[in-house]
Amino acid sequence: QVQLVESGGGLVQPGGSLRLSCATSTDIINQNTVAWFRQAPGSQRTNVAAILSGGSTNYASSVRGRFKISRDRSRNTVDLEMKNLRPEDTGVYYCKIVGVDWGQGTQVTVSS
């Protein structure tokens, strides 16, 4: 069974940067649309970025210009580069592929 494994989270000060990675054991991640979601405390998961199977990308308005999603086919990963982080970016970040169960997520905390 394919599993999604998120990594790269941590504690960072406002204005800082982090790079999250979503990995799978197969190349399914290279063939499908992959989305990153954020779940803030007490809130539902919301989509922040996606990369389509053809390579097009889209972003939530709150992160556009600060986050960049990319695919690394050699590593079977989809990465989310996050810059100029804000306290409201705090939450658990999950990646998702349709038909694959949610992973455990990775915690991002933006705080001084």
N, C-alpha and C positions, 0 to 999 in steps of 0.2 A: 504494500500500500504506500502510495506516495505521501510524503510528509513535507510540510513547509517548516523551515527553521529560520527564525528571525534572530539577528544579532546586531550588536553595535551600539545599543543604547547606553545611557549613562546620565550622570549629573553634569550639567554645563551651565555656565553663567549666561545671562542675557547677552545677546550679541555673538555668542559662540557658535561652534559648528559641530556637527556629528555626521557620520556616514553609517547608515543602516544597510544591512545586507539580508536578502531573502534567498535561501538556498534550498535546492531539492536534490534528491539522490539520482534523479533522471533528467533527461533534457526536456521534460514537459514544460519547464519554465521558459524554454526558448521558442516554444511553438504556440503559446497561448497568451492572451491578455493577462497581465498581472497588475493588481492594484494594491496600493498601500492605504491602510485605514488607520485612523487614530481614535482611541477611546479615552476621553478625558474622564477624570473621576466624576461619577454620578451621571455620566452622559452616555448616549448611544455611540456606537462606532460610526464614524463618518469617513467618507473617502477623501483622501488628500491628493492622491496622484495615481495615474495609471499609464501603463505603456501597452499599446495594443500589439497584436501579433505582427502587424505590419511595420511596427516601429514608431507609429505616431504616439504622441504623449498628450496628456491633459492634466490640469491641475485645478484644485480648489482655489477660489479667488484669494483666500486668506494666506496661501503659501506661494502663489505665483510670483516668480522672480527671486524667491529665496530657496526653494527646493528644486532639485533636479533628479528625475528618475532615469535610470539607464539600465541596459541589459548587457551582461558580460557572458557571452556564449561559451567562452572557454572555461569559465568557472561554474556555469549553470546557476548564475545568480542574477537577481534584479536588485540594484542598489538604489538607495534614496539618500542623496547628498543634501544636507540641511544646513543652511547658513543663516546668519543673523537671527538666531533663535530667540523666541519671545516666551515669556512665562505661559502664555496661552497655548503654546505648542506642547506643553506638558501632557503626557498620557502614555498609554501602552500602544505601541505601533504593531500592526499586524499586516502581513501580506496575504493576498488571496488570489487563488486561481479557481475558476468555476469548476465545481465537481470535486475539489480537493478540500478536505477538512481544514478548519482554522488551526493555525499553530498556537504556540504559547505566547507569542508576542515578545516584544522587548521594550523595557521601560525607558522613557525619556523624561527627564526632569530638568526644567529650565528654571533656575533660581539663583539668586545672589546670596 
